[in-house]
Amino acid sequence: MTFIGRRSLRAAVAGALLATGFVLGTATAHAAAEDPRATRHEGNASTCADAKLAGSILTSPDDYTYTRGKLEDDQYLDILTVSPDITVTGIVVKGGNAYNVYEPGKLGLPDSPPWTDLRAPVTGQNDNIPQLSHWFVCGTEKTTTTTTTASSTTGTETTTTTASSATSSTVVSTTSQSSVGTSSSSAAGGAVATTSGGPKATTQNAEELAYTGFDGGWLIALGAALVLGGAALVFVVRARRKA
């Protein structure tokens, strides 16, 4: 009986040690199960300001896409893509009495998605991973700066005026009267500008007008000769009478 009692005692002690080691090992494993990519916070956060993250809560699928993440059912969340004009400042994942904050580019989380296996902190006496109670993504819109460079080009504008059929280098200034009483005057080397609707005249036109004066020079000479002839005749007649 004594021999059997000792063997039973040894078996009991060995079993107790094994059980203790199993419990300690399980507790150590759960304690190390916290996600090293996240920062744990006790309590609750429902806004980006609560989680001390910049920006506002983004919406899916306009700002990002994801898989899993079903509340009160899934334990994990995967953010797959983010819109090019959005900068994600953090992801808040809550379950139980605490929440995790994931920030891109920190604690080993990549700068850009995909971000997989995001979860809430462990909870309870057994350090279980709880189901998701709520989660949200915070971010801001990217701003672009446009620089406009204005260039100025100075050019020389050359205007060439050609007067056709000009016969004189004298500058002629002509005023044309329109039907409504307005006039315009312009000067050009041998060319005259006229207003629309008024009479059109040029130097050449003026030179080609018909001559309407009286050309009677020969008649005047003939009359003078007759007068002189008459005077001579009178003088001869008087001279004879005196003789």
C-alpha positions as CSV (number, residue, x, y, z in Angstrom):
1,M,0.0,0.0,0.0
2,T,2.8,2.4,0.8
3,F,4.5,1.7,-2.5
4,I,1.3,2.3,-4.4
5,G,0.7,5.5,-2.4
6,R,4.0,7.0,-3.4
7,R,3.5,6.2,-7.0
8,S,0.1,7.9,-6.9
9,L,1.5,10.9,-5.2
10,R,4.2,11.3,-7.8
11,A,1.7,11.0,-10.6
12,A,-0.5,13.6,-9.0
13,V,2.4,16.0,-8.6
14,A,3.5,15.5,-12.2
15,G,-0.1,16.1,-13.4
16,A,-0.3,19.3,-11.4
17,L,3.0,20.6,-12.8
18,L,1.8,19.8,-16.3
19,A,-1.5,21.5,-15.8
20,T,0.2,24.6,-14.3
21,G,2.7,24.8,-17.2
22,F,-0.2,24.5,-19.7
23,V,-2.1,27.3,-18.0
24,L,1.0,29.5,-17.8
25,G,1.8,28.8,-21.4
26,T,-1.7,29.6,-22.6
27,A,-1.7,32.9,-20.6
28,T,1.7,33.8,-22.1
29,A,0.5,33.0,-25.6
30,H,-2.6,35.2,-25.2
31,A,-0.6,38.0,-23.8
32,A,1.6,38.0,-26.8
33,A,-1.4,37.7,-29.1
34,E,-1.9,41.5,-29.1
35,D,-1.4,42.9,-32.6
36,P,2.0,44.7,-32.5
37,R,0.9,46.9,-35.4
38,A,-1.7,48.6,-33.3
39,T,-2.0,50.8,-30.3
40,R,-4.4,49.6,-27.7
41,H,-6.8,52.0,-26.0
42,E,-9.3,51.3,-23.2
43,G,-12.9,52.4,-23.5
44,N,-14.6,53.5,-26.7
45,A,-14.1,55.9,-29.6
46,S,-16.8,56.8,-32.1
47,T,-15.1,59.7,-34.0
48,C,-11.7,60.5,-35.4
49,A,-11.2,63.1,-32.7
50,D,-11.9,60.5,-30.0
51,A,-9.1,58.4,-31.4
52,K,-6.9,61.5,-31.9
53,L,-6.7,61.0,-35.6
54,A,-6.7,63.8,-38.2
55,G,-9.5,64.1,-40.8
56,S,-13.0,62.6,-40.7
57,I,-14.7,59.2,-41.1
58,L,-14.4,57.9,-44.6
59,T,-17.1,56.0,-46.5
60,S,-17.0,52.9,-48.6
61,P,-16.8,52.2,-51.5
62,D,-16.2,55.8,-52.5
63,D,-13.1,56.3,-50.3
64,Y,-11.9,52.7,-49.8
65,T,-12.9,49.0,-50.2
66,Y,-12.7,46.2,-47.6
67,T,-13.6,42.5,-46.9
68,R,-14.8,40.8,-43.8
69,G,-15.5,43.4,-41.0
70,K,-19.1,42.2,-40.4
71,L,-20.1,43.5,-36.9
72,E,-20.9,41.1,-34.2
73,D,-19.8,38.3,-36.4
74,D,-16.3,38.7,-37.8
75,Q,-13.1,39.1,-35.7
76,Y,-11.0,40.5,-38.5
77,L,-11.1,43.3,-41.0
78,D,-9.2,43.8,-44.3
79,I,-8.8,47.2,-46.0
80,L,-8.0,46.4,-49.6
81,T,-7.8,49.7,-51.6
82,V,-8.0,53.4,-50.9
83,S,-9.0,56.1,-53.4
84,P,-6.0,58.0,-54.9
85,D,-7.2,61.3,-53.6
86,I,-7.5,60.1,-50.0
87,T,-4.9,59.9,-47.3
88,V,-5.8,57.5,-44.5
89,T,-4.7,58.7,-41.1
90,G,-5.8,55.7,-39.1
91,I,-8.2,52.7,-38.7
92,V,-10.1,52.2,-35.4
93,V,-11.2,48.7,-34.6
94,K,-13.2,48.1,-31.4
95,G,-14.4,44.9,-29.6
96,G,-15.1,44.2,-26.0
97,N,-14.0,47.1,-23.7
98,A,-11.1,48.4,-25.8
99,Y,-10.1,49.4,-29.3
100,N,-7.0,49.3,-31.5
101,V,-5.7,52.2,-33.6
102,Y,-3.8,51.3,-36.7
103,E,-1.8,54.1,-38.4
104,P,-0.3,53.6,-41.8
105,G,3.5,53.7,-41.8
106,K,3.7,53.1,-38.0
107,L,4.5,50.0,-35.9
108,G,5.1,48.0,-39.0
109,L,1.9,48.7,-40.8
110,P,2.6,49.5,-44.4
111,D,2.1,53.0,-45.8
112,S,-0.4,51.8,-48.4
113,P,-3.0,49.0,-48.5
114,P,-3.8,46.2,-48.4
115,W,-4.0,46.2,-44.6
116,T,-5.1,42.7,-43.5
117,D,-6.2,41.0,-40.3
118,L,-7.0,44.2,-38.4
119,R,-8.8,43.4,-35.2
120,A,-9.8,44.6,-31.7
121,P,-7.6,44.0,-28.6
122,V,-7.8,40.8,-26.7
123,T,-10.4,40.6,-24.0
124,G,-11.6,38.5,-21.0
125,Q,-9.8,36.2,-18.6
126,N,-8.7,34.0,-21.5
127,D,-7.5,37.0,-23.6
128,N,-9.8,36.0,-26.5
129,I,-10.0,38.0,-29.7
130,P,-13.5,39.5,-29.6
131,Q,-16.0,39.9,-32.4
132,L,-16.0,43.4,-33.9
133,S,-18.4,45.8,-32.3
134,H,-17.6,48.7,-34.6
135,W,-14.8,50.1,-36.7
136,F,-14.2,53.1,-39.0
137,V,-11.5,54.6,-41.2
138,C,-10.2,58.2,-40.8
139,G,-8.6,60.2,-43.5
140,T,-8.3,63.5,-45.4
141,E,-8.4,64.5,-49.0
142,K,-5.1,65.1,-50.7
143,T,-4.5,68.7,-51.8
144,T,-2.7,69.5,-55.1
145,T,-0.8,72.7,-55.8
146,T,-0.9,74.0,-59.3
147,T,1.8,76.5,-60.4
148,T,1.1,78.6,-63.4
149,T,3.9,80.4,-65.2
150,A,2.9,83.3,-67.4
151,S,5.1,84.1,-70.4
152,S,5.0,87.4,-72.3
153,T,6.1,87.7,-75.9
154,T,6.6,91.1,-77.4
155,G,6.1,91.2,-81.1
156,T,6.5,94.0,-83.7
157,E,3.4,94.6,-85.8
158,T,4.2,96.1,-89.2
159,T,1.4,97.6,-91.3
160,T,2.1,98.3,-94.9
161,T,-0.3,100.5,-96.9
162,T,-0.2,100.5,-100.7
163,A,-1.9,103.2,-102.7
164,S,-2.7,102.2,-106.2
165,S,-2.9,104.5,-109.2
166,A,-1.2,107.3,-107.2
167,T,0.2,110.1,-109.5
168,S,1.4,112.6,-106.9
169,S,3.3,112.4,-103.6
170,T,1.3,115.3,-102.2
171,V,-0.8,114.3,-99.2
172,V,-4.4,114.9,-100.1
173,S,-7.0,115.3,-97.3
174,T,-10.6,114.8,-98.2
175,T,-13.7,115.0,-96.1
176,S,-16.6,112.9,-97.2
177,Q,-20.1,113.7,-96.1
178,S,-22.5,110.8,-95.4
179,S,-26.2,110.9,-95.8
180,V,-26.8,111.3,-92.0
181,G,-24.5,114.3,-91.7
182,T,-21.4,112.6,-90.3
183,S,-18.0,113.0,-92.0
184,S,-14.6,111.4,-91.8
185,S,-11.3,112.9,-92.9
186,S,-8.2,110.9,-93.8
187,A,-4.9,111.6,-95.4
188,A,-2.6,109.3,-97.4
189,G,0.1,109.6,-100.0
190,G,-2.0,109.9,-103.1
191,A,-4.9,107.9,-101.7
192,V,-8.2,109.1,-100.1
193,A,-10.2,107.1,-97.5
194,T,-13.9,107.5,-97.6
195,T,-16.8,106.4,-95.3
196,S,-19.1,103.7,-96.4
197,G,-22.2,104.9,-98.1
198,G,-20.7,108.3,-99.1
199,P,-19.4,109.4,-102.5
200,K,-16.2,107.7,-103.6
201,A,-13.6,109.9,-105.1
202,T,-9.8,109.7,-105.7
203,T,-7.2,112.0,-107.1
204,Q,-7.3,110.1,-110.4
205,N,-11.1,110.4,-110.6
206,A,-10.7,114.2,-110.1
207,E,-8.3,114.4,-113.0
208,E,-10.5,112.4,-115.3
209,L,-13.6,114.6,-114.8
210,A,-14.9,116.3,-118.0
211,Y,-13.8,119.9,-118.6
212,T,-16.9,122.2,-118.7
213,G,-15.3,125.7,-119.0
214,F,-15.7,128.2,-122.0
215,D,-12.7,128.0,-124.5
216,G,-13.4,131.3,-126.5
217,G,-9.9,132.9,-126.9
218,W,-10.0,133.1,-130.7
219,L,-13.3,134.9,-130.7
220,I,-11.9,137.6,-128.4
221,A,-8.9,138.0,-130.8
222,L,-11.2,138.3,-133.8
223,G,-13.3,140.9,-132.0
224,A,-10.3,143.0,-131.1
225,A,-9.1,142.9,-134.8
226,L,-12.5,144.1,-136.0
227,V,-12.5,147.0,-133.5
228,L,-9.0,148.1,-134.6
229,G,-10.1,147.8,-138.2
230,G,-13.1,149.9,-137.6
231,A,-11.1,152.6,-135.8
232,A,-8.5,152.7,-138.7
233,L,-11.4,153.1,-141.2
234,V,-12.9,156.0,-139.2
235,F,-9.4,157.7,-139.0
236,V,-8.9,157.4,-142.8
237,V,-12.3,158.9,-143.5
238,R,-11.8,161.9,-141.3
239,A,-8.3,162.5,-142.7
240,R,-9.8,162.7,-146.3
241,R,-12.5,165.2,-145.2
242,K,-10.0,167.6,-143.8
243,A,-7.9,167.4,-146.9
